């Protein structure tokens, strides 16, 4: 309901209806300016636009729609009285149709925003997945090289150990042969 009274301000009178309309117009202009800034940010960032900006754009558009309805309220009341009940029914039917269409358009835009966001997330996950796979491959390659180096070092160590054992065995055989020869020589000389 619209109040068309007057109110005394600083010794003068101001039409309350006009004052309310001016305030609503000021709020609408602020919202419209904010919407333009958000849309510029979205245009600059393209598909990389954060979801909070997309959501704020939709919210601001909804607020603008509400402020437009409030600004149109005064004209609506006067117009409704002039056209009568049948005209009011037709206007309301059209308004409901427009609101339904706006709701459908918002839903479509929201779905597009969600699809774009889902695509961004999938792209990021895919990129990060590839990076992780590459890291895993590098770690596995490094592990293979490390294992091969350790195997080669173990085989070389086993060869050295075998050679050392063989040398010790030969030395013990020579020592045993020498000891037997010395004992045999000592017995032959009667010692």
C-alpha positions in Angstrom: 0.0 0.0 0.0 1.3 3.5 -0.8 1.1 6.3 1.6 0.7 9.7 -0.1 0.8 11.9 3.0 3.1 14.8 3.8 5.6 15.2 6.6 7.1 18.4 8.1 10.9 18.6 7.8 12.9 21.6 8.9 9.9 23.9 8.8 8.7 22.8 5.3 6.7 19.8 4.1 7.9 17.0 1.9 5.6 14.5 0.1 6.3 11.2 1.8 5.5 9.3 -1.4 8.0 11.3 -3.4 10.6 10.9 -0.6 10.1 7.1 -0.6 10.3 7.0 -4.3 13.6 8.9 -4.3 15.0 6.6 -1.6 14.0 3.5 -3.7 15.5 5.1 -6.8 18.7 5.8 -4.9 18.9 2.2 -3.7 18.2 0.9 -7.2 21.0 3.1 -8.7 23.4 1.8 -6.0 22.5 -1.8 -6.8 22.7 -1.1 -10.6 26.2 0.4 -10.1 27.3 -2.7 -8.1 25.9 -5.0 -10.7 27.9 -3.3 -13.4 31.1 -3.6 -11.4 30.5 -7.3 -10.8 29.7 -7.9 -14.4 33.0 -6.1 -15.4 34.9 -8.4 -12.9 33.2 -11.4 -14.4 34.1 -10.3 -18.0 37.7 -9.8 -17.0 38.0 -13.2 -15.3 35.9 -15.2 -17.8 35.7 -18.9 -16.9 37.9 -18.3 -13.9 35.3 -16.1 -12.2 34.9 -17.2 -8.6 31.5 -18.6 -7.6 30.9 -15.8 -5.0 31.0 -13.2 -7.8 28.5 -15.2 -9.9 26.2 -15.6 -6.9 26.4 -11.9 -6.0 25.5 -11.0 -9.6 22.4 -13.1 -9.4 21.5 -11.8 -6.0 22.0 -8.2 -7.2 19.8 -8.8 -10.2 17.1 -10.2 -7.9 17.4 -7.1 -5.7 17.1 -4.9 -8.7 13.9 -6.7 -9.7 12.4 -6.1 -6.3 13.3 -2.4 -6.3 11.8 -2.1 -9.8 8.6 -3.6 -8.4 8.6 -1.2 -5.5 9.2 1.8 -7.8 6.3 0.6 -10.0 4.0 0.1 -7.0 2.7 3.7 -7.0 1.9 3.6 -10.7 0.5 0.1 -10.3 -2.0 1.2 -7.6 -3.3 4.2 -9.7 -3.4 2.1 -12.8 -5.2 -0.8 -11.1 -7.9 1.6 -9.9 -8.3 2.9 -13.5 -8.5 -0.4 -15.3 -10.8 -2.2 -12.9 -10.9 -5.9 -11.7 -10.8 -7.5 -15.2 -7.8 -5.3 -16.2 -6.1 -6.1 -12.9 -6.5 -9.8 -13.6 -4.9 -9.5 -17.0 -2.0 -7.4 -15.6 -1.4 -9.9 -12.8 -1.5 -12.7 -15.3 1.2 -11.0 -17.4 3.2 -10.1 -14.3 3.1 -13.7 -13.1 4.2 -14.9 -16.6 7.1 -12.4 -16.6 8.1 -13.5 -13.1 8.0 -17.1 -14.2 10.1 -16.3 -17.2 12.6 -14.4 -15.1 12.8 -17.3 -12.6 13.4 -19.7 -15.5 16.1 -17.4 -16.9 17.8 -17.1 -13.5 17.6 -20.9 -13.1 19.2 -21.3 -16.6 21.9 -18.8 -15.7 22.5 -20.5 -12.3 22.8 -23.9 -14.1 25.2 -22.4 -16.6 27.3 -20.9 -13.7 27.2 -24.3 -11.9 28.3 -26.0 -15.1 31.1 -23.5 -15.6 32.2 -24.0 -12.0 32.0 -27.8 -12.4 34.2 -27.6 -15.5 36.7 -25.4 -13.7 36.9 -27.9 -10.9 37.2 -30.8 -13.2 40.0 -29.0 -15.2 41.9 -28.2 -12.0 41.5 -31.8 -10.7 42.7 -33.2 -14.1 45.7 -30.8 -14.1 46.6 -31.7 -10.5 46.0 -35.4 -11.2 48.5 -35.2 -14.2 51.0 -33.4 -12.0 50.7 -36.1 -9.3 51.0 -38.9 -11.9 54.2 -37.2 -13.2 55.6 -37.0 -9.7 54.8 -40.6 -9.0 56.4 -41.6 -12.3 59.5 -39.6 -11.4 59.6 -41.2 -7.9 59.3 -44.7 -9.5 62.0 -44.0 -12.0 64.3 -42.7 -9.2 63.4 -45.8 -7.2 64.2 -48.0 -10.2 67.6 -46.3 -10.7 68.3 -46.5 -6.9 67.4 -50.2 -6.9 69.6 -50.9 -9.9 72.5 -49.0 -8.3 72.0 -50.9 -5.1 71.8 -54.3 -6.9 75.0 -53.5 -8.8 76.8 -52.5 -5.6 75.5 -55.7 -3.9 76.7 -57.9 -6.7 80.1 -56.1 -6.7 80.3 -56.6 -3.0 79.4 -60.3 -3.3 82.2 -60.7 -5.9 84.7 -59.0 -3.6 83.6 -61.2 -0.7 84.0 -64.3 -2.9 87.4 -63.2 -4.1 88.4 -62.5 -0.5 87.1 -65.8 0.7 88.9 -67.6 -2.2 92.1 -65.8 -1.4 91.8 -66.8 2.3 91.1 -70.4 1.3 94.1 -70.4 -1.0 96.2 -68.9 1.8 95.0 -71.5 4.3 95.7 -74.3 1.8 99.2 -72.9 1.3 99.6 -72.5 5.0 98.3 -76.1 5.6 100.6 -77.5 2.8 103.5 -75.6 4.2 102.8 -76.8 7.7 102.5 -80.4 6.5 105.7 -80.0 4.6 107.5 -78.6 7.6 106.2 -81.3 9.9 107.2 -84.0 7.3 110.6 -82.5 7.0 111.0 -82.3 10.7 110.0 -86.0 11.1 112.4 -86.9 8.3 115.2 -85.3 10.2 114.1 -86.8 13.4 113.0 -83.9 15.2 
